[in-house]
Amino acid sequence: MANEYQICSRCVMDTTDPDIVFDGFGVCHHCRAYDAAIRSRVFTGETGRRALLRLVETVRQSGRGKDYDCVIGVSGGVDSTYVAYKVKELGLRPLAVHLDNGWDSELAVKNIEQTLTRLKIDLYTHVIDWEEFRDLQLAFLKASTPDSEIPTDHAIVSLMRQTAARLGLSHVIFGCNVRSESHLPPAWSQGHWDWRYIKSVHERFGTVPLRTFPHTHLIAHYRYRMNQQWIDILNYLDYVKDEAKILLIHELGWRDYGGKHFESIYTRFYQGCILPKKFGYDKRRTHFSSLICSGEMTRAQGLEALRDEPYPLDQQLADREYVTKKLGITSETFDEIMHLPPRSYWDYPSYGRWLRTPAYRWGQSLYRLLKLRTA
């Protein structure tokens, strides 16, 4: 049966991902993709050390004569904090960039301030226009897709790219990594780079013009990719999340949040309450599966942890009250949003839909053919 439940025999991903595929051993395609990504994108030991030193030297050379040689993103979370620690240790001169979208927890603010003060790293914080952003977040909730975190993700990347371009810098260093951020089903969230998608959702459900929201059009997206190097530096380190936390606690006085991305109140509520209750998507499955494949968690531990609520019910209720009040909606309106029929990225205009058209595929095939002939 097409809807028969199945769970991966290696990780904890299951058929709540509608696109999941299992091989003859019951291993999901996410695990196979993880193994391939580890082989091609992760450099450890002496190989990683040499590759990292080459990258560092390239960044230094490109930043000669400038106030900074790279841009790093900081959220207060473990990954971005560890990146700040390592780039400083490696002798780079980063400018830290933070997007304040109105949902930072008090602890996140303290972690960022304390970390950067101790490391002597300059910080640029972009405070987003709250009325614009509130309207955009409400538009995504009304659109009823599982992509309500997309506006923040898009704005963060756009802000980092734009800041680097403004300063004449060619290197952007981020905390994404294969080990702890794989097993990501597109059906659970997609369109991070897709400004047409974001704009189309807002045009349909929003009311406040987006005059200042940081964004990147398709042409600018490709221009940045050509002129800037995006470095996922954790892929060049023997990065173990729990070990990184211990180091940050001892060296920087950093404090843990008790969950991945819980430095944001909205993210905590969205991933821990809205996604599982409305869509049946538990983001812990992706996080645990990555850690299982990296050897930082056993499958038994992951299954056991999934028996619990994503976070305490009393905190969920407090977050619900805080989020609805901050968004300016009633509890009844929130319930109506929760009961809207689920929709997806493909139900709205997007660059992704255009990239699926026969005309684009024909042009892409022609480009590859011409490239081969001129090689």
C-alpha positions, 0 to 999 in steps of 0.5 A: 500500500502506498500509505503503509507506514515504514521507518528507516532501519538505520535512522528515524526518518519515516513515511511522514516524509511523503517522498521518502524511498527505502532500499532493499535493506530498509534504509532510506534515501536520506541516509544514502545521500548523507553517506554521499555528502560525507564522502564529497563534502566533508574533510576530516583529520589531516586532509581537512586540516590542510584544506582548511588552511588553504581556505583560510589563506585564500580568505586572508589574501582576498581581505588584504587592505580591508577592515574585515576579510569575511562575513559570518552569521551569528544567531546565538546557536551552537553552530554559529557560535562555534564558527565565530570561535574557530574563525577567530582562532584561525586568525581571520578578521570577521564581521558578524552579522545578525538578523533581529527579526523580533523573536530572539530569546533573552538568552540568545541576545546574551549569548551573542553579546557575550561571545562576540565581546570575548572574541573581540568580533565586531557585530552588525545587527539588522533590525527588521521592520516589525510591521512588515515582517509580522504581516509576512509571517501571518501571510505564510501561516494563512498560506497553510504551507509548512514553510513559515520559517522561509522568510527568516532564512531568506532574509538571513542569507540575503543580509549576509550576501548584501553585507559582504558585497557592500564591504567588497568581501568575497567570502561568507562563512556559515555554520551549515554542515552535513553531519548535523543538518542532513535528512531534510525533506523538501516536502517539509520546507522548501523555497529558501532562496525563492523570492518569487515564492515568498513574494507571491504568498505575501501578495495573496495574503499580506497587506503591508508593503515589503519596502525594506525586507532583505531579499534576493531576486533570481539574477542577484542570487546567481550573481552572488554565487558567481562573485562570492564563496560560501564556506560551510567551515564546519565541514572542514573540522572534526565537528561534534556538536556535544563537544562543541557545546562543552567547549563554548560553555567553558571558553565563552560562558555560552548557555544551551537552549535545550533544543535545536534552533530554540534560540528563537521563540517563534522557531521553537513554537513553530517546529515544536508545536505547529509543524507536528500538530498541523502537518505531522512533521517532527523536525526532531526526526531530521536532527536525530537522524543526522546525529545517528548517522554521524555516530553522535546518537544511537537509533535507540536513543532517537526513538526513545526521545521521540516518545516525548513532546518536542518540548514541555506542554506548559512552555508550548502553551506559554509560547502560543499565548506569546506568539499570538499576542505578538502577531496580533491575532486572537486564539480563535484566529490561530485555531482557524489557521491550524485547521486550514487544509495543508498546502505546499510550495507547489501551490503558489507561483515560484521560481521552482515551478518555472525551473520545471518547465520544458523550456527551461529544461531544454535551455539547460540541456542546450547549455550543457551541450554547448559547454561540452563542445567548447571544453 
